[in-house]
Amino acid sequence: MSDQRFRFVVSSAEEAVTVLRERLGERAKVVSVRQVEGTGLARFLKAPKLEVIAEVAPEEIAPPAVVPAAEPLTAGAGVPGGPVGNLVGFPAPPPIEPEPVPAASALVRVLRAGGLSSPRLARLRAHREWPTLEQMPIGRALTRIGMLLREEYRATPQRPLGSRVAFVGTPAAGTTTALCKWVATEVFVRQRTGLVLKLDLERANPGDALAVFCEALGVRCARSMADVPPLAPGQSLFVDVPGVVPERPGEVAALTRALQPLFTTSRVLVLNAAYDAALIKRAYAFAEQAGCTHVVFTHLDELTHWGKLWDFLLEPTLTPLFLGTGPNVAGDLEQNIFEAVLARTFPDAGLQAAPQQLAS
């Protein structure tokens, strides 16, 4: 019996995992994933979809276990030290009962429901205050945990953003959209001017939609470094590059070669927050190769468990720049990163008291 294939379109990687588990079962495996985008400016206004093709193997019936035939007993069988030396006739030893696993406390269950990873939970449980936290009401315990996370976040080094900023990322991460959000914030909120460079690597990087957006903002959009004039005081250069596949060393090398003559002082890794944590870790490894200094998380409007972001926000390798919470290129941007993630990790815990308690 041959494998069956199924095709479905979803809005996020988390939705794809849910469809696989609930509709196709444990025997399903992903064959391919392809991003489905709109055309023209529509790809800025709507989040891209994912076309997933999965394969389900037919259920196999295990063959019956083969029971070896009993061998005839010889003289002395069943007697310790006899010719055969087995224990036939003696009572079987009692079965070994597995030790009961202690049930998780209510606080641990709430933290897991919030999306905190096992390593992050282990770090919290190793804290000297953990025994006291478990004796508190859940609301007070979560408020205190929010304060502990805040202390760790404040202790994490934060890099300033330079005046020559490259936005890089994997395909379908929303790199160009993230750049547009930041440029719009520079123009509308900070009243600053800037330049945008749409850079090509080994493959073309179409820039019609970005050029139209820049024209609407009154920002110059160049297609080559030769078209970029010297920066005036207070001006910034924002470089948009096509998506890079980390598994292809040639593309990573091409990115490094292209950015070197631009003297970029900051490189922002753009990441789809709806991806699995393992994929995000692989992207962080790519960011180290590419010399990235900051990180932007996109597709937060598709994320169910925000708690998984703590492993990355408290990682000193990359400084968080902002969160992309929707497809609006002139909005849907959250720069108060800690408060946003904390509030959505424990939305009903009343953590608004944490800043005041910390300051007191």
C-alpha positions in Angstrom: 0.0 0.0 0.0 1.5 3.4 -1.0 1.8 6.5 1.1 -1.0 9.0 1.0 -0.3 12.7 0.4 -2.3 15.7 1.6 -2.0 19.4 0.8 -3.3 22.2 3.0 -2.7 25.9 3.4 -2.3 27.4 6.9 -1.4 30.8 8.4 1.5 29.8 10.6 3.9 27.0 11.5 2.0 26.4 14.7 -1.2 25.9 12.8 0.5 23.4 10.5 1.7 21.4 13.5 -1.9 21.4 14.9 -3.3 20.2 11.6 -0.7 17.4 11.3 -1.4 16.1 14.8 -5.2 16.4 15.0 -6.2 15.5 11.4 -3.4 13.2 10.1 -2.1 11.6 13.2 1.4 10.6 14.5 2.4 8.8 11.2 2.2 12.0 9.2 5.5 13.6 8.0 6.0 16.9 6.1 7.3 16.5 2.6 7.6 20.2 1.6 6.6 23.7 2.8 6.1 26.6 0.4 5.2 30.2 1.2 2.2 31.6 -0.7 2.3 35.4 -0.9 0.1 38.0 -2.5 1.4 40.1 -5.4 2.4 43.7 -5.5 1.5 45.7 -2.4 -0.8 43.0 -1.2 2.1 41.1 0.2 2.7 44.0 2.6 -0.9 44.2 3.7 -1.5 40.5 4.3 0.6 38.0 6.1 1.9 35.2 3.8 0.4 31.7 4.0 2.2 28.4 4.1 1.4 25.6 1.7 2.2 22.3 3.4 2.4 18.9 1.7 2.3 16.0 4.2 2.6 12.2 3.7 1.0 9.5 5.7 2.4 6.0 5.7 -0.1 3.1 5.8 -0.5 1.5 9.2 1.6 -1.5 9.5 0.4 -4.7 11.4 3.2 -6.0 13.5 3.8 -9.8 13.1 3.0 -12.0 16.0 5.8 -12.5 18.5 7.6 -15.8 18.1 7.5 -17.8 21.4 10.4 -20.3 21.6 9.4 -23.9 22.3 10.1 -25.1 25.8 13.1 -27.3 26.2 12.9 -30.6 28.0 14.2 -30.5 31.5 17.0 -32.7 32.6 17.7 -34.2 35.9 18.3 -31.6 38.5 16.2 -29.0 36.7 14.8 -26.5 39.0 17.4 -27.1 41.7 19.9 -24.4 42.2 23.3 -25.6 41.0 21.7 -28.4 38.9 22.9 -29.3 35.3 20.5 -26.7 33.8 20.7 -24.1 36.5 17.3 -22.5 35.8 14.7 -21.5 38.3 11.8 -23.6 37.2 9.6 -24.4 40.1 10.7 -21.4 42.1 8.3 -18.4 42.6 8.9 -15.6 40.1 10.3 -12.4 41.5 7.8 -9.7 42.1 7.5 -7.2 39.2 9.4 -4.0 39.7 6.9 -1.1 40.1 8.0 2.2 38.6 8.5 4.9 41.1 5.6 7.4 41.0 6.5 10.7 39.3 5.5 13.6 41.5 2.7 15.7 40.0 3.7 19.1 38.7 2.7 21.9 41.0 0.0 24.4 40.0 2.7 27.1 39.5 4.7 24.8 37.2 1.5 24.0 35.2 0.7 27.7 34.7 4.3 28.4 33.6 4.2 25.6 31.1 0.8 26.8 29.8 2.4 30.2 29.3 4.9 28.6 26.9 8.1 28.6 29.0 10.6 26.1 27.9 11.9 23.3 30.1 15.4 24.9 30.4 13.8 28.2 31.5 11.6 26.4 34.0 14.6 24.6 35.4 16.4 27.9 35.8 13.5 29.3 37.7 13.1 26.3 39.9 16.8 26.5 40.8 16.3 30.0 42.1 16.6 30.4 45.8 13.1 31.9 46.0 11.4 29.0 44.3 10.2 27.2 47.5 8.6 30.4 48.7 7.0 31.1 45.2 5.3 27.7 45.3 3.6 28.6 48.6 2.2 31.9 47.3 -1.1 32.4 45.5 -0.6 32.0 41.8 -1.2 35.7 41.0 1.5 36.8 43.5 3.9 34.1 42.4 3.6 35.1 38.7 4.1 38.8 39.6 7.3 37.9 41.4 8.5 35.8 38.5 7.8 38.7 36.2 10.1 40.8 38.5 12.8 38.2 38.3 12.6 38.1 34.5 12.7 41.9 34.4 15.9 41.9 36.5 17.5 39.4 34.1 16.4 41.4 31.1 17.8 44.6 32.4 21.1 42.9 33.2 21.4 41.7 29.5 23.6 44.0 27.5 21.8 46.2 25.0 23.6 47.3 21.9 22.8 50.8 20.4 21.7 50.8 16.7 24.1 52.4 14.3 23.5 54.7 11.4 24.1 52.0 8.7 21.6 49.1 9.3 21.2 46.0 7.2 18.0 43.9 7.6 18.7 40.2 6.9 16.7 37.1 7.4 15.6 33.8 6.0 13.0 33.6 3.1 9.4 34.3 4.3 10.6 35.9 7.6 9.2 39.3 6.6 12.5 41.1 6.3 11.3 43.9 3.9 8.2 44.4 5.9 10.3 44.8 9.1 12.5 47.4 7.4 9.4 49.3 6.3 8.0 49.3 9.8 11.2 50.7 11.2 11.6 53.3 8.4 8.0 54.5 9.0 8.7 54.8 12.7 11.8 56.8 12.0 9.9 59.2 9.7 6.6 59.6 11.6 7.6 59.2 15.2 11.2 60.4 15.4 11.0 62.9 12.6 14.2 61.6 11.1 15.2 61.2 7.4 16.9 58.2 6.0 17.9 56.4 2.8 16.9 52.8 1.7 19.1 50.6 -0.4 17.5 47.6 -2.1 20.5 45.2 -2.4 20.8 42.2 -4.8 22.8 39.1 -3.9 23.3 36.2 -6.2 19.6 36.3 -7.1 17.4 39.3 -7.9 15.7 41.2 -5.1 12.6 42.8 -6.8 12.0 46.2 -5.2 8.9 47.8 -6.9 6.7 47.6 -3.8 9.4 48.9 -1.5 10.1 51.8 -3.9 6.4 52.8 -3.9 6.4 52.7 -0.1 9.5 54.8 0.1 8.1 57.3 -2.3 5.0 57.7 -0.2 7.2 58.4 2.8 9.4 60.8 1.0 12.4 58.5 1.5 14.9 57.9 -1.3 15.2 54.2 -2.4 18.4 53.3 -4.2 19.2 50.1 -6.2 23.0 50.2 -6.0 25.6 51.7 -3.7 26.6 54.1 -6.4 23.2 55.7 -6.1 23.5 56.4 -2.4 24.7 59.9 -1.6 26.9 60.6 1.5 24.8 60.5 4.7 23.9 63.9 6.2 24.2 64.3 10.0 21.4 62.4 11.7 20.6 60.4 8.6 20.6 56.6 8.5 21.0 54.1 5.7 18.7 51.0 5.8 19.7 48.1 3.6 17.3 45.5 2.4 18.7 42.1 1.2 16.9 39.0 -0.1 16.3 36.0 2.1 19.2 33.8 2.9 19.1 30.1 3.4 21.5 29.3 6.3 22.0 25.7 5.1 23.6 27.1 1.9 27.1 28.3 2.8 27.4 30.1 -0.6 24.5 32.4 0.2 25.9 33.3 3.7 29.3 34.1 2.1 27.6 36.2 -0.6 25.8 38.2 2.1 29.0 38.9 3.9 30.7 40.0 0.7 27.8 42.3 -0.2 27.6 44.0 3.2 31.3 44.5 3.7 31.8 47.5 1.5 28.7 49.2 2.9 30.4 49.5 6.4 27.2 48.5 8.1 27.4 49.2 11.8 24.3 47.1 12.7 22.8 44.0 11.2 19.3 43.1 12.2 18.2 39.4 12.0 14.5 39.2 11.2 12.8 36.0 12.5 9.4 34.5 12.2 8.3 34.0 15.8 5.8 31.4 14.9 8.6 29.0 13.9 9.6 26.1 16.1 12.1 27.0 18.8 14.6 24.6 17.2 14.4 26.6 14.0 14.9 29.9 15.8 18.0 28.5 17.5 19.4 27.5 14.1 18.7 31.1 12.9 20.6 32.4 15.8 23.6 30.3 14.8 23.3 31.8 11.3 23.1 35.3 12.8 26.5 34.7 14.4 28.0 33.8 11.0 26.4 36.9 9.4 27.7 39.2 12.2 24.2 40.2 13.3 23.8 42.5 16.3 20.0 42.9 16.7 16.9 40.8 16.3 13.3 41.5 15.2 10.6 39.0 15.8 7.7 39.0 13.2 4.3 37.3 12.9 3.6 37.8 16.6 -0.1 38.0 15.6 0.1 34.3 14.7 1.8 33.2 17.9 -0.1 31.3 20.6 2.6 30.8 23.3 4.7 33.9 23.7 6.6 32.4 26.6 9.0 30.6 24.3 10.5 34.0 23.4 12.1 34.4 26.8 14.9 32.0 25.9 15.9 34.4 23.1 15.1 37.8 24.7 17.3 37.0 27.6 20.1 35.7 25.3 22.9 38.4 25.2 24.0 37.4 21.6 21.4 39.7 19.9 19.7 42.8 21.2 15.9 42.9 20.5 14.9 45.8 18.4 11.1 45.5 18.1 8.3 43.0 17.7 6.2 42.9 14.5 2.6 42.3 15.7 0.8 42.5 12.3 1.1 43.1 8.6 0.6 46.9 8.6 3.9 48.3 7.2 3.3 51.7 8.9 2.3 50.2 12.3 1.8 46.9 14.2 5.2 47.5 15.9 5.9 47.0 19.6 9.1 48.5 20.9 8.3 48.0 24.6 9.4 44.4 24.2 9.7 43.2 27.8 6.2 44.5 28.8 4.6 43.1 25.6 6.0 39.6 26.1 5.3 39.5 29.8 1.7 40.6 29.4 1.0 38.0 26.8 2.8 35.2 28.6 0.5 35.6 31.6 -2.4 37.7 30.4 -4.6 37.1 33.4 -2.1 37.3 36.2 -2.3 41.0 37.0 1.4 41.6 36.3 0.9 45.3 35.9 1.9 45.6 39.5 5.4 44.3 38.8 7.0 47.6 37.7 5.8 49.5 40.7 6.9 46.8 43.1 10.3 46.7 41.5 10.7 50.5 41.8 9.7 50.5 45.4 
